[in-house]
Amino acid sequence: MGTAMTCDQAVKMLFAYLDRALPGDALEELERHLQACLDCCDRLQFSRRLDDFVRDRLGDTPLPDGLEARLRERIHAVQSSRGAS
């Protein structure tokens, strides 16, 4: 087994994880990290709540172009500034 995943690497993968878009090896590595890291589990829980909140508010209305990417980038920047290592 190689080097353990860092929190920064894990945070970058959370939205793909929620979208079920991670390939096998990346998925397994992230899940191992989540089993050991309470901070990243908290970030995942927050991301799930945010996704649910947005989905509940929008219903079937599509997001404006680029909005999802901008939101995810901003969330990642805030989380990173709070000490993801």
PDB file of N, CA, C and O in Angstrom, chain B, residues numbered from 101:
ATOM      1  N   MET B 101       0.849  -1.170   0.000  1.00  0.00           N
ATOM      2  CA  MET B 101       0.000   0.000   0.000  1.00  0.00           C
ATOM      3  C   MET B 101       0.893   1.230   0.000  1.00  0.00           C
ATOM      4  O   MET B 101       1.928   1.238   0.666  1.00  0.00           O
ATOM      5  N   GLY B 102       0.507   2.284  -0.744  1.00  0.00           N
ATOM      6  CA  GLY B 102       1.300   3.505  -0.870  1.00  0.00           C
ATOM      7  C   GLY B 102       1.082   4.447   0.302  1.00  0.00           C
ATOM      8  O   GLY B 102       0.695   4.038   1.396  1.00  0.00           O
ATOM      9  N   THR B 103       1.341   5.708   0.040  1.00  0.00           N
ATOM     10  CA  THR B 103       1.193   6.750   1.041  1.00  0.00           C
ATOM     11  C   THR B 103      -0.279   6.972   1.349  1.00  0.00           C
ATOM     12  O   THR B 103      -1.124   6.916   0.455  1.00  0.00           O
ATOM     13  N   ALA B 104      -0.582   7.222   2.607  1.00  0.00           N
ATOM     14  CA  ALA B 104      -1.966   7.464   3.018  1.00  0.00           C
ATOM     15  C   ALA B 104      -2.484   8.755   2.400  1.00  0.00           C
ATOM     16  O   ALA B 104      -1.734   9.715   2.224  1.00  0.00           O
ATOM     17  N   MET B 105      -3.754   8.769   2.078  1.00  0.00           N
ATOM     18  CA  MET B 105      -4.406   9.945   1.516  1.00  0.00           C
ATOM     19  C   MET B 105      -4.414  11.067   2.545  1.00  0.00           C
ATOM     20  O   MET B 105      -4.637  10.824   3.731  1.00  0.00           O
ATOM     21  N   THR B 106      -4.175  12.278   2.100  1.00  0.00           N
ATOM     22  CA  THR B 106      -4.249  13.433   2.988  1.00  0.00           C
ATOM     23  C   THR B 106      -5.687  13.954   3.021  1.00  0.00           C
ATOM     24  O   THR B 106      -6.500  13.612   2.162  1.00  0.00           O
ATOM     25  N   CYS B 107      -5.985  14.773   4.006  1.00  0.00           N
ATOM     26  CA  CYS B 107      -7.315  15.376   4.091  1.00  0.00           C
ATOM     27  C   CYS B 107      -7.581  16.266   2.880  1.00  0.00           C
ATOM     28  O   CYS B 107      -8.700  16.287   2.367  1.00  0.00           O
ATOM     29  N   ASP B 108      -6.581  16.992   2.422  1.00  0.00           N
ATOM     30  CA  ASP B 108      -6.755  17.855   1.257  1.00  0.00           C
ATOM     31  C   ASP B 108      -7.149  17.021   0.040  1.00  0.00           C
ATOM     32  O   ASP B 108      -8.044  17.405  -0.712  1.00  0.00           O
ATOM     33  N   GLN B 109      -6.494  15.898  -0.153  1.00  0.00           N
ATOM     34  CA  GLN B 109      -6.839  15.012  -1.267  1.00  0.00           C
ATOM     35  C   GLN B 109      -8.258  14.478  -1.107  1.00  0.00           C
ATOM     36  O   GLN B 109      -9.012  14.409  -2.077  1.00  0.00           O
ATOM     37  N   ALA B 110      -8.620  14.101   0.112  1.00  0.00           N
ATOM     38  CA  ALA B 110      -9.956  13.563   0.368  1.00  0.00           C
ATOM     39  C   ALA B 110     -11.032  14.607   0.097  1.00  0.00           C
ATOM     40  O   ALA B 110     -12.041  14.306  -0.540  1.00  0.00           O
ATOM     41  N   VAL B 111     -10.824  15.825   0.572  1.00  0.00           N
ATOM     42  CA  VAL B 111     -11.814  16.888   0.385  1.00  0.00           C
ATOM     43  C   VAL B 111     -12.058  17.140  -1.102  1.00  0.00           C
ATOM     44  O   VAL B 111     -13.191  17.385  -1.515  1.00  0.00           O
ATOM     45  N   LYS B 112     -11.006  17.080  -1.894  1.00  0.00           N
ATOM     46  CA  LYS B 112     -11.150  17.295  -3.334  1.00  0.00           C
ATOM     47  C   LYS B 112     -11.997  16.214  -3.997  1.00  0.00           C
ATOM     48  O   LYS B 112     -12.514  16.419  -5.095  1.00  0.00           O
ATOM     49  N   MET B 113     -12.139  15.078  -3.345  1.00  0.00           N
ATOM     50  CA  MET B 113     -12.878  13.952  -3.922  1.00  0.00           C
ATOM     51  C   MET B 113     -14.308  13.822  -3.394  1.00  0.00           C
ATOM     52  O   MET B 113     -15.076  13.002  -3.897  1.00  0.00           O
ATOM     53  N   LEU B 114     -14.667  14.607  -2.405  1.00  0.00           N
ATOM     54  CA  LEU B 114     -15.958  14.404  -1.741  1.00  0.00           C
ATOM     55  C   LEU B 114     -17.151  14.575  -2.677  1.00  0.00           C
ATOM     56  O   LEU B 114     -18.092  13.783  -2.618  1.00  0.00           O
ATOM     57  N   PHE B 115     -17.133  15.590  -3.537  1.00  0.00           N
ATOM     58  CA  PHE B 115     -18.296  15.786  -4.403  1.00  0.00           C
ATOM     59  C   PHE B 115     -18.412  14.679  -5.438  1.00  0.00           C
ATOM     60  O   PHE B 115     -19.520  14.255  -5.765  1.00  0.00           O
ATOM     61  N   ALA B 116     -17.288  14.206  -5.958  1.00  0.00           N
ATOM     62  CA  ALA B 116     -17.330  13.067  -6.879  1.00  0.00           C
ATOM     63  C   ALA B 116     -17.849  11.835  -6.134  1.00  0.00           C
ATOM     64  O   ALA B 116     -18.592  11.030  -6.697  1.00  0.00           O
ATOM     65  N   TYR B 117     -17.455  11.695  -4.872  1.00  0.00           N
ATOM     66  CA  TYR B 117     -17.931  10.588  -4.044  1.00  0.00           C
ATOM     67  C   TYR B 117     -19.452  10.667  -3.885  1.00  0.00           C
ATOM     68  O   TYR B 117     -20.152   9.666  -4.038  1.00  0.00           O
ATOM     69  N   LEU B 118     -19.953  11.862  -3.578  1.00  0.00           N
ATOM     70  CA  LEU B 118     -21.396  12.030  -3.413  1.00  0.00           C
ATOM     71  C   LEU B 118     -22.146  11.784  -4.718  1.00  0.00           C
ATOM     72  O   LEU B 118     -23.280  11.304  -4.710  1.00  0.00           O
ATOM     73  N   ASP B 119     -21.510  12.113  -5.836  1.00  0.00           N
ATOM     74  CA  ASP B 119     -22.126  11.907  -7.148  1.00  0.00           C
ATOM     75  C   ASP B 119     -21.930  10.481  -7.658  1.00  0.00           C
ATOM     76  O   ASP B 119     -22.374  10.138  -8.754  1.00  0.00           O
ATOM     77  N   ARG B 120     -21.260   9.651  -6.849  1.00  0.00           N
ATOM     78  CA  ARG B 120     -20.950   8.259  -7.216  1.00  0.00           C
ATOM     79  C   ARG B 120     -20.168   8.196  -8.526  1.00  0.00           C
ATOM     80  O   ARG B 120     -20.435   7.382  -9.410  1.00  0.00           O
ATOM     81  N   ALA B 121     -19.178   9.108  -8.607  1.00  0.00           N
ATOM     82  CA  ALA B 121     -18.393   9.222  -9.834  1.00  0.00           C
ATOM     83  C   ALA B 121     -16.925   8.853  -9.636  1.00  0.00           C
ATOM     84  O   ALA B 121     -16.095   9.146 -10.497  1.00  0.00           O
ATOM     85  N   LEU B 122     -16.597   8.215  -8.515  1.00  0.00           N
ATOM     86  CA  LEU B 122     -15.204   7.819  -8.277  1.00  0.00           C
ATOM     87  C   LEU B 122     -14.961   6.405  -8.787  1.00  0.00           C
ATOM     88  O   LEU B 122     -15.763   5.501  -8.549  1.00  0.00           O
ATOM     89  N   PRO B 123     -13.841   6.222  -9.495  1.00  0.00           N
ATOM     90  CA  PRO B 123     -13.495   4.862  -9.919  1.00  0.00           C
ATOM     91  C   PRO B 123     -13.076   4.008  -8.725  1.00  0.00           C
ATOM     92  O   PRO B 123     -12.811   4.541  -7.648  1.00  0.00           O
ATOM     93  N   GLY B 124     -13.013   2.702  -8.903  1.00  0.00           N
ATOM     94  CA  GLY B 124     -12.781   1.733  -7.832  1.00  0.00           C
ATOM     95  C   GLY B 124     -11.648   2.033  -6.882  1.00  0.00           C
ATOM     96  O   GLY B 124     -11.871   2.093  -5.673  1.00  0.00           O
ATOM     97  N   ASP B 125     -10.416   2.229  -7.387  1.00  0.00           N
ATOM     98  CA  ASP B 125      -9.271   2.448  -6.503  1.00  0.00           C
ATOM     99  C   ASP B 125      -9.411   3.735  -5.700  1.00  0.00           C
ATOM    100  O   ASP B 125      -9.134   3.758  -4.501  1.00  0.00           O
ATOM    101  N   ALA B 126      -9.843   4.807  -6.364  1.00  0.00           N
ATOM    102  CA  ALA B 126     -10.007   6.086  -5.675  1.00  0.00           C
ATOM    103  C   ALA B 126     -11.109   5.979  -4.616  1.00  0.00           C
ATOM    104  O   ALA B 126     -10.978   6.516  -3.516  1.00  0.00           O
ATOM    105  N   LEU B 127     -12.178   5.291  -4.956  1.00  0.00           N
ATOM    106  CA  LEU B 127     -13.284   5.090  -4.014  1.00  0.00           C
ATOM    107  C   LEU B 127     -12.809   4.336  -2.779  1.00  0.00           C
ATOM    108  O   LEU B 127     -13.109   4.733  -1.653  1.00  0.00           O
ATOM    109  N   GLU B 128     -12.078   3.264  -2.982  1.00  0.00           N
ATOM    110  CA  GLU B 128     -11.576   2.471  -1.854  1.00  0.00           C
ATOM    111  C   GLU B 128     -10.617   3.279  -0.985  1.00  0.00           C
ATOM    112  O   GLU B 128     -10.666   3.203   0.242  1.00  0.00           O
ATOM    113  N   GLU B 129      -9.747   4.050  -1.628  1.00  0.00           N
ATOM    114  CA  GLU B 129      -8.790   4.859  -0.873  1.00  0.00           C
ATOM    115  C   GLU B 129      -9.506   5.930  -0.053  1.00  0.00           C
ATOM    116  O   GLU B 129      -9.165   6.158   1.108  1.00  0.00           O
ATOM    117  N   LEU B 130     -10.497   6.586  -0.654  1.00  0.00           N
ATOM    118  CA  LEU B 130     -11.249   7.609   0.077  1.00  0.00           C
ATOM    119  C   LEU B 130     -12.024   6.978   1.231  1.00  0.00           C
ATOM    120  O   LEU B 130     -12.044   7.531   2.331  1.00  0.00           O
ATOM    121  N   GLU B 131     -12.646   5.854   1.005  1.00  0.00           N
ATOM    122  CA  GLU B 131     -13.399   5.211   2.082  1.00  0.00           C
ATOM    123  C   GLU B 131     -12.491   4.787   3.229  1.00  0.00           C
ATOM    124  O   GLU B 131     -12.893   4.868   4.390  1.00  0.00           O
ATOM    125  N   ARG B 132     -11.271   4.335   2.927  1.00  0.00           N
ATOM    126  CA  ARG B 132     -10.315   4.018   4.002  1.00  0.00           C
ATOM    127  C   ARG B 132      -9.983   5.280   4.791  1.00  0.00           C
ATOM    128  O   ARG B 132      -9.914   5.248   6.020  1.00  0.00           O
ATOM    129  N   HIS B 133      -9.781   6.379   4.091  1.00  0.00           N
ATOM    130  CA  HIS B 133      -9.472   7.642   4.764  1.00  0.00           C
ATOM    131  C   HIS B 133     -10.644   8.061   5.652  1.00  0.00           C
ATOM    132  O   HIS B 133     -10.443   8.475   6.794  1.00  0.00           O
ATOM    133  N   LEU B 134     -11.854   7.955   5.134  1.00  0.00           N
ATOM    134  CA  LEU B 134     -13.035   8.367   5.903  1.00  0.00           C
ATOM    135  C   LEU B 134     -13.230   7.507   7.154  1.00  0.00           C
ATOM    136  O   LEU B 134     -13.745   7.995   8.160  1.00  0.00           O
ATOM    137  N   GLN B 135     -12.830   6.247   7.107  1.00  0.00           N
ATOM    138  CA  GLN B 135     -12.937   5.380   8.280  1.00  0.00           C
ATOM    139  C   GLN B 135     -12.020   5.849   9.402  1.00  0.00           C
ATOM    140  O   GLN B 135     -12.291   5.595  10.576  1.00  0.00           O
ATOM    141  N   ALA B 136     -10.938   6.532   9.044  1.00  0.00           N
ATOM    142  CA  ALA B 136      -9.948   6.937  10.038  1.00  0.00           C
ATOM    143  C   ALA B 136      -9.989   8.414  10.393  1.00  0.00           C
ATOM    144  O   ALA B 136      -9.376   8.818  11.382  1.00  0.00           O
ATOM    145  N   CYS B 137     -10.698   9.243   9.609  1.00  0.00           N
ATOM    146  CA  CYS B 137     -10.599  10.697   9.785  1.00  0.00           C
ATOM    147  C   CYS B 137     -11.962  11.316  10.103  1.00  0.00           C
ATOM    148  O   CYS B 137     -12.824  11.426   9.230  1.00  0.00           O
ATOM    149  N   LEU B 138     -12.140  11.710  11.341  1.00  0.00           N
ATOM    150  CA  LEU B 138     -13.402  12.318  11.749  1.00  0.00           C
ATOM    151  C   LEU B 138     -13.626  13.680  11.099  1.00  0.00           C
ATOM    152  O   LEU B 138     -14.765  14.036  10.796  1.00  0.00           O
ATOM    153  N   ASP B 139     -12.557  14.447  10.881  1.00  0.00           N
ATOM    154  CA  ASP B 139     -12.701  15.759  10.238  1.00  0.00           C
ATOM    155  C   ASP B 139     -13.284  15.613   8.832  1.00  0.00           C
ATOM    156  O   ASP B 139     -14.189  16.356   8.454  1.00  0.00           O
ATOM    157  N   CYS B 140     -12.776  14.674   8.074  1.00  0.00           N
ATOM    158  CA  CYS B 140     -13.280  14.476   6.718  1.00  0.00           C
ATOM    159  C   CYS B 140     -14.700  13.898   6.737  1.00  0.00           C
ATOM    160  O   CYS B 140     -15.503  14.201   5.854  1.00  0.00           O
ATOM    161  N   CYS B 141     -15.007  13.083   7.721  1.00  0.00           N
ATOM    162  CA  CYS B 141     -16.383  12.592   7.870  1.00  0.00           C
ATOM    163  C   CYS B 141     -17.334  13.759   8.130  1.00  0.00           C
ATOM    164  O   CYS B 141     -18.445  13.788   7.600  1.00  0.00           O
ATOM    165  N   ASP B 142     -16.898  14.717   8.946  1.00  0.00           N
ATOM    166  CA  ASP B 142     -17.708  15.916   9.188  1.00  0.00           C
ATOM    167  C   ASP B 142     -17.896  16.711   7.904  1.00  0.00           C
ATOM    168  O   ASP B 142     -18.992  17.195   7.624  1.00  0.00           O
ATOM    169  N   ARG B 143     -16.828  16.846   7.125  1.00  0.00           N
ATOM    170  CA  ARG B 143     -16.925  17.554   5.840  1.00  0.00           C
ATOM    171  C   ARG B 143     -17.883  16.835   4.891  1.00  0.00           C
ATOM    172  O   ARG B 143     -18.666  17.477   4.191  1.00  0.00           O
ATOM    173  N   LEU B 144     -17.818  15.506   4.869  1.00  0.00           N
ATOM    174  CA  LEU B 144     -18.717  14.732   4.028  1.00  0.00           C
ATOM    175  C   LEU B 144     -20.163  14.936   4.468  1.00  0.00           C
ATOM    176  O   LEU B 144     -21.048  15.119   3.633  1.00  0.00           O
ATOM    177  N   GLN B 145     -20.399  14.904   5.763  1.00  0.00           N
ATOM    178  CA  GLN B 145     -21.757  15.114   6.272  1.00  0.00           C
ATOM    179  C   GLN B 145     -22.269  16.498   5.891  1.00  0.00           C
ATOM    180  O   GLN B 145     -23.422  16.640   5.483  1.00  0.00           O
ATOM    181  N   PHE B 146     -21.420  17.525   6.020  1.00  0.00           N
ATOM    182  CA  PHE B 146     -21.809  18.874   5.625  1.00  0.00           C
ATOM    183  C   PHE B 146     -22.133  18.919   4.131  1.00  0.00           C
ATOM    184  O   PHE B 146     -23.126  19.526   3.730  1.00  0.00           O
ATOM    185  N   SER B 147     -21.308  18.286   3.314  1.00  0.00           N
ATOM    186  CA  SER B 147     -21.518  18.277   1.866  1.00  0.00           C
ATOM    187  C   SER B 147     -22.832  17.589   1.512  1.00  0.00           C
ATOM    188  O   SER B 147     -23.549  18.032   0.615  1.00  0.00           O
ATOM    189  N   ARG B 148     -23.144  16.512   2.215  1.00  0.00           N
ATOM    190  CA  ARG B 148     -24.428  15.825   1.993  1.00  0.00           C
ATOM    191  C   ARG B 148     -25.608  16.740   2.348  1.00  0.00           C
ATOM    192  O   ARG B 148     -26.589  16.823   1.609  1.00  0.00           O
ATOM    193  N   ARG B 149     -25.490  17.415   3.480  1.00  0.00           N
ATOM    194  CA  ARG B 149     -26.570  18.326   3.882  1.00  0.00           C
ATOM    195  C   ARG B 149     -26.722  19.466   2.880  1.00  0.00           C
ATOM    196  O   ARG B 149     -27.842  19.863   2.558  1.00  0.00           O
ATOM    197  N   LEU B 150     -25.610  19.991   2.388  1.00  0.00           N
ATOM    198  CA  LEU B 150     -25.660  21.062   1.398  1.00  0.00           C
ATOM    199  C   LEU B 150     -26.315  20.571   0.114  1.00  0.00           C
ATOM    200  O   LEU B 150     -27.178  21.253  -0.439  1.00  0.00           O
ATOM    201  N   ASP B 151     -25.922  19.407  -0.361  1.00  0.00           N
ATOM    202  CA  ASP B 151     -26.535  18.839  -1.561  1.00  0.00           C
ATOM    203  C   ASP B 151     -28.045  18.680  -1.371  1.00  0.00           C
ATOM    204  O   ASP B 151     -28.824  19.041  -2.253  1.00  0.00           O
ATOM    205  N   ASP B 152     -28.457  18.139  -0.222  1.00  0.00           N
ATOM    206  CA  ASP B 152     -29.882  17.963   0.058  1.00  0.00           C
ATOM    207  C   ASP B 152     -30.613  19.297   0.097  1.00  0.00           C
ATOM    208  O   ASP B 152     -31.716  19.423  -0.436  1.00  0.00           O
ATOM    209  N   PHE B 153     -30.002  20.288   0.725  1.00  0.00           N
ATOM    210  CA  PHE B 153     -30.598  21.618   0.823  1.00  0.00           C
ATOM    211  C   PHE B 153     -30.830  22.212  -0.567  1.00  0.00           C
ATOM    212  O   PHE B 153     -31.923  22.690  -0.872  1.00  0.00           O
ATOM    213  N   VAL B 154     -29.807  22.176  -1.394  1.00  0.00           N
ATOM    214  CA  VAL B 154     -29.912  22.733  -2.742  1.00  0.00           C
ATOM    215  C   VAL B 154     -30.935  21.952  -3.561  1.00  0.00           C
ATOM    216  O   VAL B 154     -31.764  22.547  -4.251  1.00  0.00           O
ATOM    217  N   ARG B 155     -30.881  20.636  -3.489  1.00  0.00           N
ATOM    218  CA  ARG B 155     -31.818  19.802  -4.238  1.00  0.00           C
ATOM    219  C   ARG B 155     -33.262  20.079  -3.813  1.00  0.00           C
ATOM    220  O   ARG B 155     -34.154  20.149  -4.659  1.00  0.00           O
ATOM    221  N   ASP B 156     -33.495  20.236  -2.507  1.00  0.00           N
ATOM    222  CA  ASP B 156     -34.841  20.527  -2.010  1.00  0.00           C
ATOM    223  C   ASP B 156     -35.340  21.876  -2.512  1.00  0.00           C
ATOM    224  O   ASP B 156     -36.520  22.026  -2.826  1.00  0.00           O
ATOM    225  N   ARG B 157     -34.442  22.858  -2.586  1.00  0.00           N
ATOM    226  CA  ARG B 157     -34.840  24.205  -2.999  1.00  0.00           C
ATOM    227  C   ARG B 157     -35.065  24.302  -4.502  1.00  0.00           C
ATOM    228  O   ARG B 157     -35.951  25.027  -4.955  1.00  0.00           O
ATOM    229  N   LEU B 158     -34.267  23.574  -5.273  1.00  0.00           N
ATOM    230  CA  LEU B 158     -34.347  23.687  -6.725  1.00  0.00           C
ATOM    231  C   LEU B 158     -35.340  22.728  -7.358  1.00  0.00           C
ATOM    232  O   LEU B 158     -35.892  23.011  -8.421  1.00  0.00           O
ATOM    233  N   GLY B 159     -35.565  21.599  -6.711  1.00  0.00           N
ATOM    234  CA  GLY B 159     -36.420  20.596  -7.327  1.00  0.00           C
ATOM    235  C   GLY B 159     -35.818  20.143  -8.646  1.00  0.00           C
ATOM    236  O   GLY B 159     -34.656  19.740  -8.700  1.00  0.00           O
ATOM    237  N   ASP B 160     -36.604  20.210  -9.702  1.00  0.00           N
ATOM    238  CA  ASP B 160     -36.141  19.775 -11.017  1.00  0.00           C
ATOM    239  C   ASP B 160     -35.562  20.918 -11.848  1.00  0.00           C
ATOM    240  O   ASP B 160     -35.191  20.715 -13.004  1.00  0.00           O
ATOM    241  N   THR B 161     -35.481  22.104 -11.274  1.00  0.00           N
ATOM    242  CA  THR B 161     -34.939  23.248 -11.988  1.00  0.00           C
ATOM    243  C   THR B 161     -33.438  23.071 -12.178  1.00  0.00           C
ATOM    244  O   THR B 161     -32.720  22.848 -11.203  1.00  0.00           O
ATOM    245  N   PRO B 162     -32.952  23.166 -13.407  1.00  0.00           N
ATOM    246  CA  PRO B 162     -31.503  23.023 -13.617  1.00  0.00           C
ATOM    247  C   PRO B 162     -30.748  24.228 -13.060  1.00  0.00           C
ATOM    248  O   PRO B 162     -31.254  25.351 -13.050  1.00  0.00           O
ATOM    249  N   LEU B 163     -29.535  23.969 -12.602  1.00  0.00           N
ATOM    250  CA  LEU B 163     -28.686  25.047 -12.105  1.00  0.00           C
ATOM    251  C   LEU B 163     -28.232  25.924 -13.269  1.00  0.00           C
ATOM    252  O   LEU B 163     -28.022  25.427 -14.376  1.00  0.00           O
ATOM    253  N   PRO B 164     -28.081  27.213 -13.027  1.00  0.00           N
ATOM    254  CA  PRO B 164     -27.485  28.063 -14.060  1.00  0.00           C
ATOM    255  C   PRO B 164     -26.085  27.567 -14.394  1.00  0.00           C
ATOM    256  O   PRO B 164     -25.396  27.013 -13.538  1.00  0.00           O
ATOM    257  N   ASP B 165     -25.666  27.769 -15.644  1.00  0.00           N
ATOM    258  CA  ASP B 165     -24.342  27.313 -16.083  1.00  0.00           C
ATOM    259  C   ASP B 165     -23.248  27.791 -15.144  1.00  0.00           C
ATOM    260  O   ASP B 165     -23.157  28.978 -14.831  1.00  0.00           O
ATOM    261  N   GLY B 166     -22.421  26.860 -14.700  1.00  0.00           N
ATOM    262  CA  GLY B 166     -21.252  27.180 -13.889  1.00  0.00           C
ATOM    263  C   GLY B 166     -21.517  27.373 -12.405  1.00  0.00           C
ATOM    264  O   GLY B 166     -20.568  27.468 -11.627  1.00  0.00           O
ATOM    265  N   LEU B 167     -22.766  27.433 -11.989  1.00  0.00           N
ATOM    266  CA  LEU B 167     -23.061  27.696 -10.575  1.00  0.00           C
ATOM    267  C   LEU B 167     -22.554  26.577  -9.673  1.00  0.00           C
ATOM    268  O   LEU B 167     -21.934  26.843  -8.643  1.00  0.00           O
ATOM    269  N   GLU B 168     -22.811  25.340 -10.049  1.00  0.00           N
ATOM    270  CA  GLU B 168     -22.375  24.220  -9.208  1.00  0.00           C
ATOM    271  C   GLU B 168     -20.854  24.221  -9.046  1.00  0.00           C
ATOM    272  O   GLU B 168     -20.350  24.036  -7.938  1.00  0.00           O
ATOM    273  N   ALA B 169     -20.139  24.425 -10.121  1.00  0.00           N
ATOM    274  CA  ALA B 169     -18.671  24.433 -10.050  1.00  0.00           C
ATOM    275  C   ALA B 169     -18.184  25.566  -9.164  1.00  0.00           C
ATOM    276  O   ALA B 169     -17.262  25.377  -8.370  1.00  0.00           O
ATOM    277  N   ARG B 170     -18.791  26.745  -9.289  1.00  0.00           N
ATOM    278  CA  ARG B 170     -18.376  27.886  -8.449  1.00  0.00           C
ATOM    279  C   ARG B 170     -18.660  27.618  -6.982  1.00  0.00           C
ATOM    280  O   ARG B 170     -17.835  27.943  -6.128  1.00  0.00           O
ATOM    281  N   LEU B 171     -19.809  27.034  -6.670  1.00  0.00           N
ATOM    282  CA  LEU B 171     -20.143  26.714  -5.281  1.00  0.00           C
ATOM    283  C   LEU B 171     -19.165  25.696  -4.702  1.00  0.00           C
ATOM    284  O   LEU B 171     -18.678  25.860  -3.584  1.00  0.00           O
ATOM    285  N   ARG B 172     -18.885  24.657  -5.458  1.00  0.00           N
ATOM    286  CA  ARG B 172     -17.975  23.624  -4.967  1.00  0.00           C
ATOM    287  C   ARG B 172     -16.565  24.164  -4.779  1.00  0.00           C
ATOM    288  O   ARG B 172     -15.893  23.813  -3.810  1.00  0.00           O
ATOM    289  N   GLU B 173     -16.108  25.017  -5.699  1.00  0.00           N
ATOM    290  CA  GLU B 173     -14.780  25.627  -5.555  1.00  0.00           C
ATOM    291  C   GLU B 173     -14.722  26.494  -4.304  1.00  0.00           C
ATOM    292  O   GLU B 173     -13.737  26.464  -3.566  1.00  0.00           O
ATOM    293  N   ARG B 174     -15.766  27.257  -4.069  1.00  0.00           N
ATOM    294  CA  ARG B 174     -15.799  28.146  -2.896  1.00  0.00           C
ATOM    295  C   ARG B 174     -15.831  27.332  -1.598  1.00  0.00           C
ATOM    296  O   ARG B 174     -15.125  27.656  -0.643  1.00  0.00           O
ATOM    297  N   ILE B 175     -16.637  26.297  -1.567  1.00  0.00           N
ATOM    298  CA  ILE B 175     -16.708  25.435  -0.379  1.00  0.00           C
ATOM    299  C   ILE B 175     -15.350  24.800  -0.124  1.00  0.00           C
ATOM    300  O   ILE B 175     -14.885  24.757   1.015  1.00  0.00           O
ATOM    301  N   HIS B 176     -14.715  24.310  -1.177  1.00  0.00           N
ATOM    302  CA  HIS B 176     -13.395  23.699  -1.015  1.00  0.00           C
ATOM    303  C   HIS B 176     -12.391  24.725  -0.489  1.00  0.00           C
ATOM    304  O   HIS B 176     -11.583  24.412   0.385  1.00  0.00           O
ATOM    305  N   ALA B 177     -12.438  25.945  -1.018  1.00  0.00           N
ATOM    306  CA  ALA B 177     -11.507  26.986  -0.563  1.00  0.00           C
ATOM    307  C   ALA B 177     -11.717  27.302   0.907  1.00  0.00           C
ATOM    308  O   ALA B 177     -10.744  27.473   1.642  1.00  0.00           O
ATOM    309  N   VAL B 178     -12.958  27.381   1.348  1.00  0.00           N
ATOM    310  CA  VAL B 178     -13.253  27.661   2.757  1.00  0.00           C
ATOM    311  C   VAL B 178     -12.783  26.501   3.629  1.00  0.00           C
ATOM    312  O   VAL B 178     -12.156  26.709   4.668  1.00  0.00           O
ATOM    313  N   GLN B 179     -13.089  25.285   3.199  1.00  0.00           N
ATOM    314  CA  GLN B 179     -12.669  24.122   3.986  1.00  0.00           C
ATOM    315  C   GLN B 179     -11.146  24.033   4.059  1.00  0.00           C
ATOM    316  O   GLN B 179     -10.592  23.710   5.109  1.00  0.00           O
ATOM    317  N   SER B 180     -10.479  24.315   2.961  1.00  0.00           N
ATOM    318  CA  SER B 180      -9.014  24.266   2.949  1.00  0.00           C
ATOM    319  C   SER B 180      -8.428  25.333   3.867  1.00  0.00           C
ATOM    320  O   SER B 180      -7.427  25.089   4.541  1.00  0.00           O
ATOM    321  N   SER B 181      -9.039  26.505   3.896  1.00  0.00           N
ATOM    322  CA  SER B 181      -8.524  27.581   4.741  1.00  0.00           C
ATOM    323  C   SER B 181      -8.733  27.287   6.221  1.00  0.00           C
ATOM    324  O   SER B 181      -8.108  27.913   7.077  1.00  0.00           O
ATOM    325  N   ARG B 182      -9.607  26.339   6.518  1.00  0.00           N
ATOM    326  CA  ARG B 182      -9.854  25.954   7.910  1.00  0.00           C
ATOM    327  C   ARG B 182      -8.949  24.852   8.389  1.00  0.00           C
ATOM    328  O   ARG B 182      -9.106  24.339   9.497  1.00  0.00           O
ATOM    329  N   GLY B 183      -7.980  24.480   7.534  1.00  0.00           N
ATOM    330  CA  GLY B 183      -6.961  23.559   8.030  1.00  0.00           C
ATOM    331  C   GLY B 183      -6.988  22.158   7.530  1.00  0.00           C
ATOM    332  O   GLY B 183      -6.436  21.277   8.189  1.00  0.00           O
ATOM    333  N   ALA B 184      -7.603  21.886   6.386  1.00  0.00           N
ATOM    334  CA  ALA B 184      -7.480  20.535   5.834  1.00  0.00           C
ATOM    335  C   ALA B 184      -6.011  20.293   5.528  1.00  0.00           C
ATOM    336  O   ALA B 184      -5.358  21.124   4.897  1.00  0.00           O
ATOM    337  N   SER B 185      -5.496  19.164   5.974  1.00  0.00           N
ATOM    338  CA  SER B 185      -4.079  18.873   5.749  1.00  0.00           C
ATOM    339  C   SER B 185      -3.874  17.658   4.917  1.00  0.00           C
ATOM    340  O   SER B 185      -2.734  17.283   4.641  1.00  0.00           O
TER     341      SER B 185
END
